[in-house]
Amino acid sequence: MIQGLLIKKVMEIVMKQLLKQFKLDKIQEYVEKPNELDKKVKTIEKELKKLKKLSHPIADFVCTECGTKAKRVNSKLKQIKERF
């Protein structure tokens, strides 16, 4: 039991030293942690979702609401789509 814990600790120390020696810690940090581009992509995705919601308010209304108004709006949308 103690030998297993000791081996794990020694391996951790050796790995840390190897990472530092060959500067792999910076590469590992770059790969695992979000960088500038990851943050920009996330913000662009959020903005895109907002724009999609703004561009189709009637479609969202039809999908979320049910009843006679929704059916009428849905049928009108189908008629308009068929024309074009």
Secondary structure, 3 states (H helix, E strand, C coil): CHHHHHHHHHHHHHHHHHHHHCCHHHHHHHHHCCCHHHHHHHHHHHHHHHHHHHHCHHHHHHHHCCCHHHHHHHHHHHHHHHHC
